[in-house]
Amino acid sequence: MKLSYLKYLRWLIAVTVFILCILAFSGKFYGLKIFNVQFLALTQNALLHTSLSILIMLAALLIITLIFGRIYCSVLCPLGVLQELLMLMFSPIKKLMKKNTPFIQKHYKFSYILAAVCFGGLLGGTAVIIRHFDPYSVFGNAMGFGIYGLIFIGFLTVLVFFKNRFFCSNICPIGALLGWISRCSIFKIRINPDICVGCAKCAQKCPMGCIDFKNGSVNNETCIKCFNCLGSCHRNALTYGLKKDDDTTFDMGRREFLLKGGSFILLALAFRAGLTYTKRVGQKFKKALLPAGAGSTKEFANRCLNCNLCVQNCPMKIIKKANREFPVVHLDYSDSHCGYNCRKCSEVCPSGALKQLTLKQKQHTKLGSANIDTAICVKCGLCIMECPRKVISKENGQHPIINAKECIGCGACQNVCPVKAIKIEPIERQRLV
């Protein structure tokens, strides 16, 4: 039976997800919250806030992989879809250069080592390492015109031209973990050796280079179930279905066994190192004004994935990208202030780096402390009228006085001051007032 319809169904879902990602990262639309099911963001959220709904979503992703294989990488990963679009764009050029030939992508196993280091650090409390390789984080950083994200996409574009989805098969830590699970998936793609004539048409369609057309086998660990190969064979030699009794899911050589065993040891070592590194990260970062729900600089620096989703969706445009002075997302009141009735950043953050707050909680979360320079203040009283919490008072002829205990540091007073006499100073830890 022809299974080419799976390819078109997969493309329909993947393109829809990709469009939703573009809209979300551009701040246009985030109604379906597609990033709540991005693997790293969901995993970190489960580690930080073990709510039932988050655990169910994470379990669902893992179960889907265990049943259908590594389909996440071809449907839900925005960077994965981008690579396939680049492959389509490069296809005419490769044909002219006679480079559009079938190939077998060598699996170098480096991704196991990188995954062990990345996930070990994440379990130890810091996402600083893994966010540099996580597809969702990198894609979001690039969409927000972050320097690292743009450089990474440039490198990836060159890599796609020469090696197709080499990143997904040999570098990506998320792909390595999902690939390891998909080795024992229930549904697999297979080649029937009795029908196959070795024409290599299926291998030519495979973006991962996981089809060994010479030996009639498919590497279901690196296979992302894009289904491009199904339907390319006129003899219907490829099938996608339940695994057979003779499948050798874990038939690995001694070298691979030692590599994977070493990866587990490295995971434990990285976890221990992560516990120490988590403390050091907070010490390296300067105190900064952070979005509501961030907690402390130390916590936020270790948890933020630098995806810039909050940056792009902030209606007041006060959340800024990481830079040399502040290597994490932070607040800048130079041109505006934090809206008293807004909690957009808390709503859109999928990773748990920003705790989801109710509007009432957000309105009582202290972000910083306002200070008045009486040497500059002209006693105009505009700050009193602008303060949404009415915590600034003034007696006739006197300088305004701020009730520090009730001030949340929203920046409304600083923004309205005509002589810039008010400044919001960062605090050690956000708290409810």
JOQUIDA-V412376 format. One record per run of one state. SS is the DSSP state (hx for helix, st for strand, lp for the rest). FROM is the first residue (numbers start at 0). TO is the last residue. Records with the same first field share a line. If there is no record, write none. Layout:
BEGIN
SS: FROM-TO ; FROM-TO
END
This chain:
BEGIN
lp: 0-2 ; 25-32 ; 37-37 ; 48-50 ; 68-70 ; 75-76 ; 96-108 ; 123-128 ; 132-133 ; 143-145 ; 163-164 ; 170-171 ; 182-185 ; 191-199 ; 205-209 ; 212-215 ; 218-236 ; 242-252 ; 284-294 ; 303-307 ; 313-317 ; 320-328 ; 331-342 ; 348-357 ; 363-363 ; 372-380 ; 386-390 ; 393-399 ; 402-410 ; 416-420 ; 432-432
hx: 3-24 ; 33-36 ; 38-47 ; 51-67 ; 71-74 ; 77-95 ; 109-122 ; 129-131 ; 134-142 ; 146-162 ; 165-169 ; 172-181 ; 200-204 ; 253-283 ; 296-302 ; 308-312 ; 343-347 ; 358-362 ; 381-385 ; 411-415
st: 186-190 ; 210-211 ; 216-217 ; 237-241 ; 295-295 ; 318-319 ; 329-330 ; 364-371 ; 391-392 ; 400-401 ; 421-431
END
